[in-house]
Amino acid sequence: MLRSAGYISLSRPRSLGSLKATVVFFSSLVLLFFFTYLYARRAQADWARHRTGPLTPISLLNETTGKVDLWGTCSPEEYAQGQWVRRPYWTRPSPLTRTNTSEQIYRDLLHGAHGPEKLTSKEDILKFARMEGCASDGEDIWNQFAVTNEEQWDRFPKALEWEWIPGGRCTGKSGLRDWDLEGFLRDLVEGGGWLLIGGRVPFLRAYASVIDTNPDSITGNHFFSISCLLYPHVVIGKSTSYERDRLQSLYLDPSSPFAGRFQLPEGFNIKTTPLVSFKRVDLLWSVNDLASMHKALHPEFYSPSNSFKLFGDTAVWTVSPEVYLNIFLGPVATANYKTMIVSSAGHWTMDLFHGYHRAHGSDGSTLNDSRLLFPSDFEELEPILGYDGLLIFFREAMEHWANAVQRRLDTHPPSVSSSPTRQRQVLVRAYLAGHDACHNARDPWAEERPPRASWNWREIGRFNKIWEERPRLAFTKMSISLELIGQETYDPMAT
């Protein structure tokens, strides 16, 4: 069974998202990063035990193991049962400091001297965010922090003064761990790094001449957040490639005072072994993979009288799983990864999958959730269009993706990850809907509001439910051969 890593819960406290990459969105990503850290470091699950079970909230794809080490002291549901509390930015020693009002340090900070009350220069945002800088350089930093438009400076520092206080057991001693920069770096070096797979990153372009003016990446912003949280102890690898899907990596800075305190794994090279990497993969499959898969699963779209074409003209950057699994499972010198964190759904839109667009009427989903559970051998008399049909295909594609990834992990040589602490795992992170006018808001919402109609945001919750709640299906039409996935085309009916 494959389950999302709890990030669907963050869509509730995160009341303000942004296609324009506002700082409110950045703050949410800091929370998202913190929660990912906890699950990627400590959660273990027995994949084989649940292969026919429900898609419940927390799970990992592990290399074959008989051990189960589930921990539930802070479930996603409990994390979501909290509230926003305003905390002046100067009361936080670091970006992820959790407030404890019983501590003397908090009272001293609250009633003592404090910092400026308004933004007077772009550089002030670093003080408000309690950061020293970011591994990325150049003007792109200010784009990411959303301070390039002086007319919107009145949002700060208030936009960064809201702390999410989770509920349930998350606030207890056995709940969320306190942020420890050295400890987290130690986890990445000694325990294994992260490979982030997901949507585009528009801002980490220290060596590019063109700035992407249409950013929409959850995973890309996640990577940028990490580059700031770990600064100045990490550096970003220089690249001569300006390709949007190039691999970007953070490395331990040899000049960091922490560097000499870590026990480097055998084969670890401080100059070539990444701590965290990001690769843009919009759909988790290549275009050819999905086209072949769709034709095999949905012949009702391909009648002789129908010139159906699955994809429109929207640009997309995506590759077969074999490509990024080769990166993930590489040698320690260039891939000391323990966890691959993937996210999809954001690019599954009518613009891209234009074949599902309804010529008349709305593309919005109308089917109840049970109708999304059609087995792949269910024969529809007519094609299901709009997001109803696309959600069904998304479920099928992600089921085959999970099977393909699991087979690769099962066949990976055990000598590469013989230590239990280095056992590679795959974490699925649910997507978050955005808001293209959040720069007009000045406070978090007290209650959840319906997503806007932009892009596919109204459907994001249903994409996430496919990972989170639905029973696993038995697909009888196709069995993907992993050896064929990396080719330009493959036969989805191959065994």
Number of C-alpha atoms within 10 A of each C-alpha: 25 29 24 27 28 25 23 23 20 22 22 20 23 24 22 27 24 22 18 21 25 23 26 29 27 25 24 24 23 21 19 20 18 17 20 18 17 16 18 20 17 11 19 21 22 20 22 16 12 15 14 14 15 17 21 20 23 26 27 25 26 22 24 19 15 10 11 12 10 13 14 14 16 22 20 22 18 17 26 24 16 17 18 18 13 15 16 19 26 21 22 20 15 18 19 20 14 17 17 11 10 8 9 10 14 17 13 11 16 17 9 10 9 12 12 12 13 15 19 13 11 17 13 17 23 15 18 24 26 20 17 13 19 21 23 21 15 12 13 18 23 17 20 22 20 22 22 16 10 12 8 13 17 14 20 21 22 18 23 23 21 20 21 21 17 21 18 16 16 22 19 12 10 11 18 19 15 11 16 12 16 16 12 16 21 20 18 21 25 20 21 25 28 25 29 27 24 29 30 26 25 22 24 22 22 18 14 13 8 10 15 13 10 12 19 19 25 28 26 22 25 22 25 23 23 19 24 22 24 21 21 17 23 25 20 22 16 12 15 7 11 13 11 17 20 13 18 22 24 25 22 26 17 14 11 13 10 16 18 10 10 14 11 15 14 9 12 19 16 17 14 17 22 30 26 27 23 26 25 26 28 23 26 25 23 22 19 16 24 21 16 15 21 18 14 17 22 17 12 15 23 15 9 7 7 9 10 13 13 17 18 14 9 11 9 19 19 20 22 23 21 19 15 21 15 12 17 24 21 14 15 18 16 19 23 31 28 27 26 25 21 21 24 24 25 24 21 20 20 22 17 17 19 18 19 25 22 15 10 6 8 12 19 17 17 11 12 9 15 8 12 20 18 15 17 18 13 10 13 12 8 8 14 16 21 23 27 21 18 23 24 20 20 20 22 22 19 18 19 18 17 15 18 20 18 21 15 18 20 15 10 15 12 13 7 14 15 11 11 10 14 17 20 27 24 25 24 25 26 29 25 25 25 29 22 17 14 21 20 9 12 14 17 19 14 10 9 13 9 7 15 15 12 12 18 23 21 17 22 22 19 19 24 22 19 26 27 25 15 18 15 20 17 11 14 9 12 17 15 19 15 19 11 16 22 17 14 12 15 18 16 22 14 11 9
